[in-house]
């Protein structure tokens, strides 16, 4: 299998961590891929028309899109129920927590792109601030409802640590550690896992 990825992408990092935890990383070839807003890539568009990372290309040529769907596929490949509960209330709680984290990362990207990609004279401060506020309030939610931080290891925790790693990488001075000490303690504990330590984002 082949995985399109960037070492800075929190979405691709999620899949890499899952593959490591599930013992499948040796079955996946990592294919460095750059996706930049405003810069078309016709070749990558043939693989994924919306040009998002990551994409998993199976040995038969089939393509699986979206980081969560890829993780779900890998979890099933590893026997199922490993990092995504197979059934019951916990399954829906984990999936919902994951969706919230995914939305937080999407919001951070929207805010960052407004500040760094859009020409300065066209930037809309209220837009960037609103999306940043969504991500910040998401962190407050997990700080105030910390059950996700102490569950058995699952995909929502992977997504959360990838989001926090992205914060450290792209918003190093935002002060999230002081604002959310429970999340900070969770992140420090998670960084002890080899799969998470080895995948910390860095500039290509």
Secondary structure, DSSP 8 states (H G I E B T S, - for coil): -EEEE-TT-HHHHHHHHHHHHTT-GGG-EEEE----TT---HHHHHH-TT--S-EEE-TTS-EEESHHHHHHHHHHHTTSSSSS-SSHHHHHHHHHHHHHHHHHHHHHHHHHHHHHTS-GGG--HHHHHHHHHHHHHHHHHHHHSTHHHHSSS-HHHHHHHHHHHHHHHH-TTS-HHHH-HHHHHHHHHHTTSHHHHTT-----
